[in-house]
Amino acid sequence: MSVNKFILYGYQSSSATKRVMIALKLKHVAYDYVEIDLLEGEHLSPAFSQLNVQRKVPMLAHGQYSLMQSLAIIEYLDEIVPPQSLLPESPTDRAWSRSFAGIFISDYHPLITRRVIEKLRSSDFDEDEIRGWKTYWLEESLRVAEDMMSEKSIQSSFCCGSSPGLADICLFAQCESARKQEIDLNYLRNVSRIYVNCSKIDDFRN
Protein backbone atom coordinates (compact mmCIF):
# COMPACT_ATOMS: atom_id res chain seq x y z
CA MET A 1 0.00 0.00 0.00
CA SER A 2 1.34 3.44 -0.91
CA VAL A 3 2.13 5.58 2.12
CA ASN A 4 -0.03 8.32 0.62
CA LYS A 5 -3.05 6.16 -0.12
CA PHE A 6 -6.23 6.49 1.91
CA ILE A 7 -8.78 3.68 2.14
CA LEU A 8 -12.03 4.26 3.99
CA TYR A 9 -13.85 1.22 5.34
CA GLY A 10 -17.42 2.11 6.18
CA TYR A 11 -21.13 1.41 5.99
CA GLN A 12 -23.29 3.69 3.86
CA SER A 13 -26.09 3.92 6.44
CA SER A 14 -23.69 4.86 9.24
CA SER A 15 -23.72 8.51 10.29
CA ALA A 16 -20.17 8.07 11.61
CA THR A 17 -19.07 6.93 8.15
CA LYS A 18 -20.93 9.91 6.68
CA ARG A 19 -18.97 12.28 8.92
CA VAL A 20 -15.63 10.95 7.67
CA MET A 21 -16.73 10.95 4.02
CA ILE A 22 -17.68 14.62 4.24
CA ALA A 23 -14.39 15.50 5.92
CA LEU A 24 -12.41 13.70 3.22
CA LYS A 25 -14.26 15.61 0.51
CA LEU A 26 -13.97 18.99 2.22
CA LYS A 27 -10.23 18.39 2.56
CA HIS A 28 -10.05 17.31 -1.13
CA VAL A 29 -8.54 13.96 -0.23
CA ALA A 30 -8.73 11.20 -2.83
CA TYR A 31 -9.58 7.85 -1.29
CA ASP A 32 -10.78 4.35 -2.07
CA TYR A 33 -13.91 3.10 -0.36
CA VAL A 34 -14.64 -0.39 0.92
CA GLU A 35 -18.18 -1.14 2.09
CA ILE A 36 -18.42 -3.22 5.27
CA ASP A 37 -21.94 -4.64 5.51
CA LEU A 38 -22.89 -4.51 9.18
CA LEU A 39 -26.16 -6.33 8.52
CA GLU A 40 -24.17 -9.27 7.16
CA GLY A 41 -21.73 -9.10 10.05
CA GLU A 42 -18.73 -8.32 7.84
CA HIS A 43 -17.25 -6.16 10.62
CA LEU A 44 -16.86 -9.33 12.69
CA SER A 45 -15.06 -11.30 10.00
CA PRO A 46 -11.50 -12.51 10.68
CA ALA A 47 -10.19 -10.45 7.74
CA PHE A 48 -11.65 -7.18 9.01
CA SER A 49 -10.77 -8.00 12.62
CA GLN A 50 -7.12 -8.21 11.58
CA LEU A 51 -7.35 -4.69 10.18
CA ASN A 52 -9.45 -3.24 12.98
CA VAL A 53 -9.38 -4.63 16.51
CA GLN A 54 -12.40 -2.48 17.44
CA ARG A 55 -14.46 -4.23 14.72
CA LYS A 56 -16.36 -1.03 13.98
CA VAL A 57 -16.74 1.43 11.15
CA PRO A 58 -15.56 3.82 10.00
CA MET A 59 -11.91 2.94 9.73
CA LEU A 60 -9.39 4.88 7.65
CA ALA A 61 -6.27 3.12 6.44
CA HIS A 62 -3.40 5.46 5.60
CA GLY A 63 -0.22 3.71 4.61
CA GLN A 64 0.66 1.36 7.45
CA TYR A 65 -1.74 2.98 9.90
CA SER A 66 -5.34 2.05 10.70
CA LEU A 67 -7.30 4.89 12.25
CA MET A 68 -10.58 4.37 14.10
CA GLN A 69 -13.36 6.53 15.57
CA SER A 70 -14.78 9.29 13.38
CA LEU A 71 -13.61 12.25 15.47
CA ALA A 72 -10.03 10.96 15.67
CA ILE A 73 -10.02 10.34 11.92
CA ILE A 74 -11.38 13.81 11.13
CA GLU A 75 -8.87 15.56 13.39
CA TYR A 76 -6.05 13.47 11.91
CA LEU A 77 -7.05 14.56 8.40
CA ASP A 78 -7.26 18.15 9.54
CA GLU A 79 -3.75 18.00 10.95
CA ILE A 80 -2.01 16.37 7.99
CA VAL A 81 -3.91 17.88 5.04
CA PRO A 82 -3.53 21.65 4.64
CA PRO A 83 -4.57 24.34 4.15
CA GLN A 84 -8.28 24.80 4.96
CA SER A 85 -8.85 23.77 8.57
CA LEU A 86 -12.09 22.16 9.73
CA LEU A 87 -11.68 23.97 13.05
CA PRO A 88 -11.90 27.74 13.61
CA GLU A 89 -8.83 29.82 14.46
CA SER A 90 -9.39 30.91 18.06
CA PRO A 91 -8.89 28.44 20.95
CA THR A 92 -12.32 29.27 22.40
CA ASP A 93 -14.08 28.67 19.07
CA ARG A 94 -12.14 25.44 18.60
CA ALA A 95 -13.24 24.28 22.04
CA TRP A 96 -16.84 25.24 21.22
CA SER A 97 -16.69 23.32 17.94
CA ARG A 98 -15.36 20.19 19.64
CA SER A 99 -17.97 20.50 22.39
CA PHE A 100 -20.71 20.86 19.79
CA ALA A 101 -19.44 17.82 17.87
CA GLY A 102 -19.42 15.90 21.15
CA ILE A 103 -23.19 16.30 21.46
CA PHE A 104 -23.58 13.90 18.57
CA ILE A 105 -20.44 11.79 18.63
CA SER A 106 -20.18 11.21 22.39
CA ASP A 107 -23.55 11.90 24.00
CA TYR A 108 -26.31 10.81 21.64
CA HIS A 109 -25.05 8.76 18.70
CA PRO A 110 -23.98 5.89 21.00
CA LEU A 111 -27.63 5.55 22.09
CA ILE A 112 -28.89 4.74 18.59
CA THR A 113 -26.13 2.54 17.21
CA ARG A 114 -26.87 -0.85 15.71
CA ARG A 115 -25.53 -2.61 18.82
CA VAL A 116 -27.98 -0.75 21.05
CA ILE A 117 -30.91 -1.35 18.70
CA GLU A 118 -30.15 -5.08 18.58
CA LYS A 119 -30.02 -5.13 22.38
CA LEU A 120 -33.44 -3.45 22.51
CA ARG A 121 -34.83 -6.05 20.12
CA SER A 122 -33.44 -8.86 22.23
CA SER A 123 -35.11 -7.21 25.25
CA ASP A 124 -38.54 -7.49 23.57
CA PHE A 125 -38.84 -3.92 22.28
CA ASP A 126 -41.15 -3.95 19.27
CA GLU A 127 -40.42 -1.92 16.13
CA ASP A 128 -42.68 0.97 17.16
CA GLU A 129 -40.88 1.23 20.49
CA ILE A 130 -37.51 1.15 18.76
CA ARG A 131 -38.60 3.87 16.36
CA GLY A 132 -39.76 5.93 19.33
CA TRP A 133 -36.39 5.38 21.03
CA LYS A 134 -34.47 6.59 17.98
CA THR A 135 -36.76 9.56 17.46
CA TYR A 136 -36.52 10.67 21.08
CA TRP A 137 -32.72 10.68 21.21
CA LEU A 138 -32.29 12.22 17.77
CA GLU A 139 -34.67 15.05 18.63
CA GLU A 140 -33.06 15.56 22.02
CA SER A 141 -29.59 15.85 20.47
CA LEU A 142 -30.77 18.42 17.96
CA ARG A 143 -32.58 20.43 20.64
CA VAL A 144 -29.35 20.63 22.62
CA ALA A 145 -27.52 21.69 19.46
CA GLU A 146 -30.12 24.40 18.84
CA ASP A 147 -29.69 25.65 22.41
CA MET A 148 -25.91 25.84 21.98
CA MET A 149 -26.23 27.78 18.74
CA SER A 150 -28.86 30.11 20.19
CA GLU A 151 -26.64 30.81 23.21
CA LYS A 152 -23.78 31.68 20.84
CA SER A 153 -26.14 33.87 18.74
CA ILE A 154 -24.94 32.29 15.52
CA GLN A 155 -25.88 34.37 12.48
CA SER A 156 -23.31 33.00 10.02
CA SER A 157 -24.00 30.55 7.22
CA PHE A 158 -22.30 27.77 9.16
CA CYS A 159 -21.65 26.96 12.80
CA CYS A 160 -18.34 28.78 13.07
CA GLY A 161 -18.25 31.20 10.17
CA SER A 162 -18.58 31.40 6.41
CA SER A 163 -17.24 27.92 5.62
CA PRO A 164 -18.26 24.49 6.95
CA GLY A 165 -16.16 22.60 9.47
CA LEU A 166 -16.24 19.91 12.13
CA ALA A 167 -19.38 21.23 13.84
CA ASP A 168 -21.31 21.37 10.57
CA ILE A 169 -20.17 17.89 9.54
CA CYS A 170 -21.50 16.40 12.77
CA LEU A 171 -24.73 18.40 12.68
CA PHE A 172 -25.43 17.45 9.07
CA ALA A 173 -24.90 13.73 9.67
CA GLN A 174 -27.27 13.82 12.65
CA CYS A 175 -29.88 15.73 10.65
CA GLU A 176 -29.66 13.11 7.91
CA SER A 177 -30.41 10.43 10.50
CA ALA A 178 -33.33 12.51 11.78
CA ARG A 179 -34.65 12.93 8.24
CA LYS A 180 -34.68 9.13 7.82
CA GLN A 181 -36.89 8.99 10.92
CA GLU A 182 -39.16 11.66 9.37
CA ILE A 183 -38.40 14.13 12.14
CA ASP A 184 -39.49 17.71 11.41
CA LEU A 185 -36.53 20.05 11.88
CA ASN A 186 -38.30 23.28 10.93
CA TYR A 187 -38.95 24.34 14.52
CA LEU A 188 -35.20 24.27 15.19
CA ARG A 189 -34.32 27.53 13.48
CA ASN A 190 -30.52 27.38 13.55
CA VAL A 191 -30.31 23.62 13.04
CA SER A 192 -32.57 23.68 9.99
CA ARG A 193 -30.88 26.75 8.50
CA ILE A 194 -27.38 25.31 8.70
CA TYR A 195 -28.59 21.89 7.54
CA VAL A 196 -30.07 23.53 4.43
CA ASN A 197 -26.86 25.47 3.81
CA CYS A 198 -24.78 22.30 4.06
CA SER A 199 -27.20 20.47 1.77
CA LYS A 200 -26.35 22.92 -1.00
CA ILE A 201 -22.70 21.82 -1.00
CA ASP A 202 -21.77 18.84 -3.17
CA ASP A 203 -19.30 17.53 -0.59
CA PHE A 204 -22.18 17.02 1.83
CA ARG A 205 -24.69 15.62 -0.65
CA ASN A 206 -22.65 13.07 -2.59
C-alpha positions as CSV (number, residue, x, y, z in Angstrom):
1,M,0.0,0.0,0.0
2,S,1.3,3.4,-0.9
3,V,2.1,5.6,2.1
4,N,0.0,8.3,0.6
5,K,-3.0,6.2,-0.1
6,F,-6.2,6.5,1.9
7,I,-8.8,3.7,2.1
8,L,-12.0,4.3,4.0
9,Y,-13.8,1.2,5.3
10,G,-17.4,2.1,6.2
11,Y,-21.1,1.4,6.0
12,Q,-23.3,3.7,3.9
13,S,-26.1,3.9,6.4
14,S,-23.7,4.9,9.2
15,S,-23.7,8.5,10.3
16,A,-20.2,8.1,11.6
17,T,-19.1,6.9,8.2
18,K,-20.9,9.9,6.7
19,R,-19.0,12.3,8.9
20,V,-15.6,11.0,7.7
21,M,-16.7,10.9,4.0
22,I,-17.7,14.6,4.2
23,A,-14.4,15.5,5.9
24,L,-12.4,13.7,3.2
25,K,-14.3,15.6,0.5
26,L,-14.0,19.0,2.2
27,K,-10.2,18.4,2.6
28,H,-10.1,17.3,-1.1
29,V,-8.5,14.0,-0.2
30,A,-8.7,11.2,-2.8
31,Y,-9.6,7.8,-1.3
32,D,-10.8,4.4,-2.1
33,Y,-13.9,3.1,-0.4
34,V,-14.6,-0.4,0.9
35,E,-18.2,-1.1,2.1
36,I,-18.4,-3.2,5.3
37,D,-21.9,-4.6,5.5
38,L,-22.9,-4.5,9.2
39,L,-26.2,-6.3,8.5
40,E,-24.2,-9.3,7.2
41,G,-21.7,-9.1,10.0
42,E,-18.7,-8.3,7.8
43,H,-17.3,-6.2,10.6
44,L,-16.9,-9.3,12.7
45,S,-15.1,-11.3,10.0
46,P,-11.5,-12.5,10.7
47,A,-10.2,-10.5,7.7
48,F,-11.6,-7.2,9.0
49,S,-10.8,-8.0,12.6
50,Q,-7.1,-8.2,11.6
51,L,-7.3,-4.7,10.2
52,N,-9.4,-3.2,13.0
53,V,-9.4,-4.6,16.5
54,Q,-12.4,-2.5,17.4
55,R,-14.5,-4.2,14.7
56,K,-16.4,-1.0,14.0
57,V,-16.7,1.4,11.1
58,P,-15.6,3.8,10.0
59,M,-11.9,2.9,9.7
60,L,-9.4,4.9,7.6
61,A,-6.3,3.1,6.4
62,H,-3.4,5.5,5.6
63,G,-0.2,3.7,4.6
64,Q,0.7,1.4,7.4
65,Y,-1.7,3.0,9.9
66,S,-5.3,2.0,10.7
67,L,-7.3,4.9,12.2
68,M,-10.6,4.4,14.1
69,Q,-13.4,6.5,15.6
70,S,-14.8,9.3,13.4
71,L,-13.6,12.3,15.5
72,A,-10.0,11.0,15.7
73,I,-10.0,10.3,11.9
74,I,-11.4,13.8,11.1
75,E,-8.9,15.6,13.4
76,Y,-6.0,13.5,11.9
77,L,-7.1,14.6,8.4
78,D,-7.3,18.2,9.5
79,E,-3.7,18.0,11.0
80,I,-2.0,16.4,8.0
81,V,-3.9,17.9,5.0
82,P,-3.5,21.6,4.6
83,P,-4.6,24.3,4.1
84,Q,-8.3,24.8,5.0
85,S,-8.9,23.8,8.6
86,L,-12.1,22.2,9.7
87,L,-11.7,24.0,13.1
88,P,-11.9,27.7,13.6
89,E,-8.8,29.8,14.5
90,S,-9.4,30.9,18.1
91,P,-8.9,28.4,21.0
92,T,-12.3,29.3,22.4
93,D,-14.1,28.7,19.1
94,R,-12.1,25.4,18.6
95,A,-13.2,24.3,22.0
96,W,-16.8,25.2,21.2
97,S,-16.7,23.3,17.9
98,R,-15.4,20.2,19.6
99,S,-18.0,20.5,22.4
100,F,-20.7,20.9,19.8
101,A,-19.4,17.8,17.9
102,G,-19.4,15.9,21.1
103,I,-23.2,16.3,21.5
104,F,-23.6,13.9,18.6
105,I,-20.4,11.8,18.6
106,S,-20.2,11.2,22.4
107,D,-23.6,11.9,24.0
108,Y,-26.3,10.8,21.6
109,H,-25.1,8.8,18.7
110,P,-24.0,5.9,21.0
111,L,-27.6,5.5,22.1
112,I,-28.9,4.7,18.6
113,T,-26.1,2.5,17.2
114,R,-26.9,-0.8,15.7
115,R,-25.5,-2.6,18.8
116,V,-28.0,-0.8,21.1
117,I,-30.9,-1.4,18.7
118,E,-30.1,-5.1,18.6
119,K,-30.0,-5.1,22.4
120,L,-33.4,-3.5,22.5
121,R,-34.8,-6.0,20.1
122,S,-33.4,-8.9,22.2
123,S,-35.1,-7.2,25.2
124,D,-38.5,-7.5,23.6
125,F,-38.8,-3.9,22.3
126,D,-41.2,-4.0,19.3
127,E,-40.4,-1.9,16.1
128,D,-42.7,1.0,17.2
129,E,-40.9,1.2,20.5
130,I,-37.5,1.1,18.8
131,R,-38.6,3.9,16.4
132,G,-39.8,5.9,19.3
133,W,-36.4,5.4,21.0
134,K,-34.5,6.6,18.0
135,T,-36.8,9.6,17.5
136,Y,-36.5,10.7,21.1
137,W,-32.7,10.7,21.2
138,L,-32.3,12.2,17.8
139,E,-34.7,15.1,18.6
140,E,-33.1,15.6,22.0
141,S,-29.6,15.8,20.5
142,L,-30.8,18.4,18.0
143,R,-32.6,20.4,20.6
144,V,-29.4,20.6,22.6
145,A,-27.5,21.7,19.5
146,E,-30.1,24.4,18.8
147,D,-29.7,25.7,22.4
148,M,-25.9,25.8,22.0
149,M,-26.2,27.8,18.7
150,S,-28.9,30.1,20.2
151,E,-26.6,30.8,23.2
152,K,-23.8,31.7,20.8
153,S,-26.1,33.9,18.7
154,I,-24.9,32.3,15.5
155,Q,-25.9,34.4,12.5
156,S,-23.3,33.0,10.0
157,S,-24.0,30.5,7.2
158,F,-22.3,27.8,9.2
159,C,-21.7,27.0,12.8
160,C,-18.3,28.8,13.1
161,G,-18.3,31.2,10.2
162,S,-18.6,31.4,6.4
163,S,-17.2,27.9,5.6
164,P,-18.3,24.5,6.9
165,G,-16.2,22.6,9.5
166,L,-16.2,19.9,12.1
167,A,-19.4,21.2,13.8
168,D,-21.3,21.4,10.6
169,I,-20.2,17.9,9.5
170,C,-21.5,16.4,12.8
171,L,-24.7,18.4,12.7
172,F,-25.4,17.5,9.1
173,A,-24.9,13.7,9.7
174,Q,-27.3,13.8,12.6
175,C,-29.9,15.7,10.6
176,E,-29.7,13.1,7.9
177,S,-30.4,10.4,10.5
178,A,-33.3,12.5,11.8
179,R,-34.6,12.9,8.2
180,K,-34.7,9.1,7.8
181,Q,-36.9,9.0,10.9
182,E,-39.2,11.7,9.4
183,I,-38.4,14.1,12.1
184,D,-39.5,17.7,11.4
185,L,-36.5,20.1,11.9
186,N,-38.3,23.3,10.9
187,Y,-38.9,24.3,14.5
188,L,-35.2,24.3,15.2
189,R,-34.3,27.5,13.5
190,N,-30.5,27.4,13.5
191,V,-30.3,23.6,13.0
192,S,-32.6,23.7,10.0
193,R,-30.9,26.8,8.5
194,I,-27.4,25.3,8.7
195,Y,-28.6,21.9,7.5
196,V,-30.1,23.5,4.4
197,N,-26.9,25.5,3.8
198,C,-24.8,22.3,4.1
199,S,-27.2,20.5,1.8
200,K,-26.4,22.9,-1.0
201,I,-22.7,21.8,-1.0
202,D,-21.8,18.8,-3.2
203,D,-19.3,17.5,-0.6
204,F,-22.2,17.0,1.8
205,R,-24.7,15.6,-0.7
206,N,-22.7,13.1,-2.6
